[in-house]
Amino acid sequence: MKKHWAPWRMAFILGPKDKACIFCNLPKLKNDRDNLILYRGRYNFVILNKFPYNNGHLMVVPYRHIKDPYNLKRPENTEMMELFGITHRALEQTMHPQGHNMGMNLGTAGGAGIRDHLHLHVVPRWAGDTNYMPILADTKVLVEHLSETYDRLAPAIAAIAKKRRSRK
């Protein structure tokens, strides 16, 4: 049996929890760079994961507080998938990953850290991005600061989204 260890996420797991939903509150604050919001769509926004598995780990999140994907309205679902495509393209152009993981963690047993507000993870992957550091040194090496990743991805996502809108 293979195991994936992610001990650097303990800061999130054991850290203080705000009773309010961060995915509801952060978009209201307007300081997108400080809050790691990369892009705002009509029904969803794109945000960097503050506790990433890899550099460029981002999420597409509906503004509406919803936990069951079945209850997404058609425009929310459509835009979520469009933003997945846009973010995938932006990651390809700016970070040149060799692969991606995309998915949702639903419910506590499914690994959801924020279980009551649906969010779609997009994680760029590189051959060798899992190495000995997390296992031997209890350390995950992230090669770029979140603010640098933000500065790299935000304009790329905006440009790709603008180009896509102009095609419709």
VOBA-876528 format. One record per residue: y, z, x of N, C-alpha, C, O, CB in turn. Coordinates in steps of 0.1 Angstrom, whole numbers, plus 5000, padded with zeros to 4 digits. Each point is the difference from the previous one (the first is absolute). Glycine has a CB too. Layout:
N
YZXYZXYZXYZXYZX/...
END
This chain:
168
498850005008501250004992501250005009500250085009498650044972/502249795016501249995008501050094992500050014988499549765021/501450294999501150094994501349955005500149965012498350244986/502649804994501349975003500850135001500250074989499749695000/500650285022500750125002501549975000500549915006497650205007/502749974979501449995000500750135000500750044991499149754996/500050295024500550145001501550005000500650114997497449965015/502849834992501450005000500650014986501250044999498749835022/499350114969500550014986500050144995500450034989498849745007/500350335013500050144995501450054997500250094992497849945022/503049914993501450054997500349974985500750074994500049885030/498849944971500249974986499250094991500450054990500149715016/498250254998499150074992500450154999499950064989498349785017/502150225005500350155000501550034998500450114998497649915017/502849874986501550034999500450044986499249994991501149845027/501050214981500450054987500149884991500349895003501150295008/498249854976500049904990501250024990500250114995497249875007/503349914996501150014990499349984986499249914998502549995019/498750184974499449994986500449874993499349954992500650305007/501349705005500549884994499349885007499550015011502750104984/497749784998499349885005501049935010501149954996497550034983/500950005033500949945010500249854997501149955003498150215014/499849784977500249864996500949984988500549894999497250075010/502650144984501049994989501350045006501149944996497250124986/501850035027501350055005500649925011501249975000498050254994/500049735015500649925012500849884995501149985006497050105008/501549844977500849894996501350034994501049925000496949964996/502350244999501250054994501150045010501250004997497550084984/500849945032500950065010500949895006501050045006497350134998/501449714996500949895004500049985015500549895005500850154975/498350055029500049985014498749955004499150075005502650114999/498149694995498749945002499550015014498850035001501849814981/500250155028499550015014499550145002498950015006502749815002/499150284989499650145002498750034992499250085005503249995000/497549874984498850024991498949905002499050004993502650104990/498649815027499049905004499749904989498949945001500150235014/501949814975499849904990500449865006501249985003499250194978/498649755021500249875006500649894991500849925004497450145011/501449954972500449904991500050054986499150084996500149745019/501750144976500050044986499849874991500849915001500750295004/497449804988499849904990500550054986500650104999497449805014/501750024977500450044987499150114994500550104994500449675002/497850235007499150094994499350095011499450104997500249744985/500550125031499350075011500950005012500949925001496950014990/502050165018500750015012498950005012498950044998503250074991/498449865023499150005012500550115009501250005003498349754995/499750345006500450115009499050025011498849984999502250134981/499549925032499150035011499450144998500650094994500849785022/497350144988499350124999500550105011500049965012498049924978/502550235006500650105009498950065010500350055010501550004973/496949945012498950055008499049895001498950004994501450244998/500049665016499349875000498650015007499950085010502349804989/496950044997498849985008500249915012499450015010499350024969/502349875019500449915011501449974998500650024990497149885012/502950055009501449954999500049894989499149915000501450145025/500549954967500249904990499350034987500049934990500249915027/499150284982499350054988501150024989500850095001497350025012/501849814977501050014989499350014986498849985000502949895014/499150154976499450014987500949934990501249995001497850235004/500449724985500749944989499850094988498950044996500849725012/501550294986499950114990500849964988501249955001498650225018/499649844969500849984988501150114998499750115004498349774986/503150085005501050104997499550104989500350125000501649725007/497450104984499550084988498950105005499149965008501549854976/499550315012499050105004498749984992500050024988501950155017/497149785002498849954993498950035010500149975012501149854973/497650225010498950035009498849914998499149995008501750244994/499149704986498949924997500449855001500849964993498350224991/500249755025500449865001499849914988500649904998498850125026/499750034967499849934987501350004992500249914992497350165008/503350035001501250014992501249945006501150014994498050204998/500849725019501149925006500349894990499149934994500250125029/502049934974500449894992499949875008500150005012501550154975/498249745006499849875007501149975011499649975011499249954968/502550105017501049975011499950105012500349965011501249954971/498150215016499850105011498949955009500150005012500850194973/498049785008498849955008500349875007499649995012498950134971/502149795011500349875006500950025012499849955011500049944967/501350195020500950035012499350075011500349985011501750024973/497250105012499250075011499249915009500150015012499850194972/499449705009499249915008500949905008499749965011498550064972/503049945011500949925007500650075013500149945010500549944968/499750255020500550085011498950025011500350015012501450104972/497149905011498950015010500049875009499950015012498750144972/501549745009500049875008501249995009499949955011498949944970/502450155014501250005008499950095012500349965011501049994969/498250175018499950105011498949955010500250025012500550174973/498249765010499049945009500649905009499850005012498450044971/502649875011500649895008501050065010500049965012499749884969/501150265015500950065009499450075012500449995011501150044969/497450045017499250065010499449905010500150025012499450174973/500049705010499549895008501149955009499749985012498649964970/502950045013501049945008500750095010500449965011500049904970/499650275016500750095009499150095009500450035011501349984971/497150025013499150095008498749935005499350055008501750144979/498749695008498949925004498750085000499250005010502349875004/498150194975498750074999498949905000500249884997500850314991/497849865015498849925000499250014987499049934998500950095027/500650074967499450024987500850104992501050055004496749905005/501850084978500850094992498950084991498949954997503249905003/498350274996499350074990501150014988501150025003497350115013/501149854972500850014988499250074990498949974997502449825009/499450314987499250074990500850124994501050035005496949895006/501450144979500650124993499050115002498749984998502649884986/499250265018499250124999500350074987501150054998498949985028/499049974965500250054987499350144998498850015003501449754988/500550345006499550134998499750085013500049945010499049974969/500950225020499850085011498849965008500049995012501150204976/497849795005498749965007500149875006499349975009499450174975/502249775011500249875005500950005012500349895006499350024972/500950205026500950015012501549994997500849995009497349925003/502350104975501449984997500850135004499750114995499749744986/501550135028500950115004501050034989500450124998499349825026/500849954970500950024988499249934989500049884998502250125015/497150094979499049954991500549964986499449934993499050215019/502949904985500549974986500949885000500549974989499250275006/500649705016500949885000499349895008499950015013502250144985/497449754995499349895006500849945012501249994999497849974978/500350005033500749935011498949925008498850045001503050145001/498649705002499149915007500350005015501149975004498849884975/499150195029500250005014499749875006499149924996500250325004/501649725010499849885008500050055015501150055005500049794977/497850155025499950055013499649895010498949944999500450294992/501649745018499749905010499050055010500050125003502249774995/496950035007498950045009499949915012500349884999498550224982/500949965031499849925012498650045006499650124998502949875006/496949925002498750035007500350115010501049995008498149784989/500250345003500250115009501050104996500450095008499049755009/501250154970501050104996499450144998500750094998500649724992/497450195009499350135000499550035014499149925005500350064970/501050125031499650035014499750155002499850074990501649735018/498550245004499550135003501150114997499650124999498949785018/502750074983501150104998499850094988500150125002501449725010/498350114976499950094989498850095001500050114995501149724991/497850125020498850085001500150115011499750114998499049694994/501750165020500050095012501350085001499950125003498749725008/502550104985501350075002500650054987501150055000499249825021/499150104967500550044987501449944999500950064994497850155006/501549665004501249945001499949854995499149935005501750225014/500049814973500149854996501149945007501250054999497849994978/500849865030501149935008500649894991499349914996499550145026/502449974974500849904993501049955009500850075006498850044972/500349765025500849945011501549974996500749965009497249944999/502450124980501449974996500550114990499250044991500449715013/501650304998500650094991500249944986500349884999500950245020/498749964970500249954987501349934998500049904993498650294999/502549865014501349934998500049865006500649914995500550315005/498249765011499949875007499149914991500349884998500050225025/498649954972499249924991500849964987499949894996498050235012/502949984987500949974988500949885004500149904992499850345000/500849775019500949905004499449865002500649904999500850285012/497349824993499349885002499549944986500249884998499150205025/500250004969499449954987501049984989499949904992498150225015/503049964991500949994989500749864999499949944989500550315012/500249705009500649874999498949894998500349904993501650175021/497049944992498949904998499550004985499949894994499450135030/500550094970499650014986501149944991499749934991498950285014/502649834998501149954991500149845001500249944990501150285014/498649735008500149855002498849934993500249904994501050145028/497650024980498849934994500150014984499749914993498950155028/501950064974500150014986501149914994499849944990499550305012/501849745005501049914996499549855000500249934991501550235019/497549815000499549865001499049984988499949894994500350115031/499050104972499049994990500749994986499649924992498850215022/502749954984500749994987500649864998500149954989500450295013/499949705009500749864999498949904997500449894995501450185022/497049954985498949914997499749994985499449914995499650135028/501350074970499650014986500849914991499849994988499650245016/
END
